[in-house]
Amino acid sequence: MNHDTPLSPRPLRHLSDVRHRVLTARQLRERGVPAAETAERCRPGGGWQQVLPGVYLLHPGPPTSEERLHAALRYAAHRGPAVPPQGGQAPAAPAAMITGLAALALYGFTAAPPLLALDRIEVLVGPTRRLRPAGFAGIVRAQELPEPQEVTGVPAAPVARALADAVGGLADASVVRRLLTEAVRDGHCEAAALVRELGRARLLTRPPVADAVDTLLAAGRALDEQRLYAMVRAHGLPEPLWNVELRLPGGPQLGGVDAFWPGHSVALEIDSRAPHPEEEPPHAPFDGKRAHLERLGITLVRCPPRTLREAPQRQAETVRAALTAALEREPGAYVVVLPR
């Protein structure tokens, strides 16, 4: 905690007028306040204060946590000119969003320090901004900015990106493990998507992160299975055989599946490789497995974790359609079913 840490914050739900209390020098000029008057009001007893370069707080006393958030965003969005892109094109409008531990605090992570305890508010910006860290505003650059999520009126980086920015600067393995596990356990993001983000940030080989990845994937797997069980029972689907291995009699293994309806020759597999349910990577291992089973008359239903989390009814309808279609075709090949 430093001298910029607010002492008596208002709750995050009270954000209606914070943008009017935190303004840049340019915004003040646009409102008819000249630079000389701004400087005069920032003198002792003047009632205003400069909290970051070019960013002013229009009241005395320490800034609240939400004022610090908006001040950091104002600084990142308006401080310094944008670097013009090559090719003579006009620069895109500057964008900035809260990331790192501050974003995790906004998302309600219990393993993240509260906003009051953070010495630095990290802001994610694109590569075309000439910016340097200043005061409590930290700067994190991205070659391509993600779509921000609005949390209590504040643009925040998606959870996976915010986590990657946060854990990259943490040396405490227990804190890293708690943050990553909470992200998956509480449904903030999928384990596979988080691991991919950590991989893009080249963090998977760092000891605190590497030590936590196995725990993270196990937690994600357990959560996906719980959602699958709940989906089957909540939508009245026939009870399948859970977590089984399929093989031909006296022949090779066909692979494990998460659910199998032997009377319908329908299997289901939770496929966490694809980041979104509508995306299916070409030539993925799932495709080869599905094609092999279909040659034996067994339908393999793909079940993305995101669909289980966000649209379980849609996933249940997909399974029901596969079970119904099975009644109209020839029975599949006889297979041996073993517990996995």
QUIVENFEN-V818439 format. One record per backbone hydrogen bond with DSSP energy under -0.5 kcal/mol. NH is the residue of the N-H (numbers start at 0). CO is the residue of the C=O. If there is no record, write none. Layout:
nh & co
NH & CO
NH & CO
This chain:
nh & co
4 & 1
13 & 10
14 & 12
17 & 14
19 & 16
20 & 16
20 & 17
21 & 17
22 & 20
22 & 55
24 & 53
27 & 23
28 & 24
29 & 25
30 & 26
30 & 27
31 & 28
32 & 27
33 & 31
37 & 33
38 & 34
39 & 35
40 & 36
41 & 37
42 & 39
45 & 42
47 & 40
48 & 56
50 & 48
50 & 54
51 & 54
54 & 51
55 & 22
56 & 48
57 & 20
57 & 55
58 & 56
67 & 63
68 & 64
69 & 65
70 & 66
71 & 67
72 & 68
73 & 69
74 & 70
75 & 71
76 & 72
77 & 73
78 & 74
79 & 77
82 & 127
83 & 81
87 & 84
96 & 123
97 & 154
98 & 121
101 & 98
102 & 98
103 & 99
104 & 100
105 & 101
106 & 102
107 & 103
107 & 104
108 & 103
111 & 108
116 & 113
117 & 114
120 & 135
121 & 98
121 & 119
122 & 137
123 & 96
124 & 139
125 & 94
126 & 141
128 & 125
129 & 80
130 & 128
133 & 136
136 & 133
137 & 120
137 & 135
139 & 122
141 & 124
147 & 145
148 & 155
150 & 148
150 & 153
153 & 150
155 & 148
156 & 97
161 & 157
162 & 158
163 & 159
164 & 160
165 & 161
166 & 162
167 & 163
168 & 165
169 & 166
172 & 170
175 & 171
176 & 172
177 & 173
178 & 174
179 & 175
180 & 176
181 & 177
182 & 178
183 & 179
184 & 180
185 & 181
186 & 183
187 & 182
188 & 182
193 & 189
194 & 190
195 & 191
196 & 192
197 & 193
198 & 194
199 & 195
200 & 196
201 & 198
202 & 197
203 & 197
205 & 202
208 & 205
209 & 205
210 & 206
211 & 207
211 & 208
212 & 208
213 & 209
215 & 211
216 & 212
217 & 213
218 & 214
219 & 215
220 & 216
221 & 217
222 & 218
223 & 219
224 & 220
225 & 221
226 & 222
227 & 223
228 & 224
229 & 225
230 & 226
231 & 227
232 & 228
233 & 229
234 & 230
235 & 232
236 & 231
240 & 259
241 & 239
242 & 257
243 & 256
244 & 337
245 & 254
246 & 335
247 & 251
248 & 333
250 & 247
253 & 245
254 & 245
256 & 243
257 & 267
258 & 267
259 & 240
260 & 265
261 & 259
263 & 260
264 & 260
265 & 260
266 & 298
267 & 258
268 & 300
270 & 268
270 & 302
271 & 269
278 & 275
283 & 280
286 & 283
287 & 283
288 & 284
289 & 285
290 & 286
291 & 287
292 & 288
293 & 289
294 & 290
295 & 291
295 & 292
296 & 293
297 & 292
298 & 264
298 & 296
300 & 266
300 & 298
302 & 268
306 & 303
307 & 303
308 & 304
309 & 305
310 & 306
314 & 310
315 & 311
316 & 312
317 & 313
318 & 314
319 & 315
320 & 316
321 & 317
322 & 318
323 & 319
324 & 320
325 & 321
326 & 322
326 & 323
327 & 324
328 & 325
332 & 295
335 & 246
337 & 244
337 & 335
339 & 242
